[in-house]
Amino acid sequence: MIPVPSGVRVWLATGHTDMRKGFPGLSLLVQEVLRRDPLSGHLFCFRGRRGDLLKVIWHDGQGACLFTKRLERGRFLWPSPADGAVTITPAQLGYLLEGIDWRHPQEAWRPTSVG
């Protein structure tokens, strides 16, 4: 789990994002689309078109961090593009990263073996 300091907001970029982008490309999206500062210390989450890949960018004050998670089964629940930028709590981010519906938390399927 990402060590989220208190007072940090978590932003979801609605719609889908090109997952080939790294920190520079995603930071540009944060600035131009979300109208936020990518160096602010907040977490910014992006989901791929298929919905099973998530990227989180975060600047911790010393450098840029890029976290990636791919679900083996299922998809990350994501707001529609009409919702615009959505902010969630760090607890809801924990649910999101586990593949659990962050709006109505319930435990999801968990793999028992690799492959």
Helices and strands as residue ranges (DSSP letters): E 10-12, H 23-32, E 43-47, E 53-59, E 64-70, G 81-83, E 86-88, H 90-97
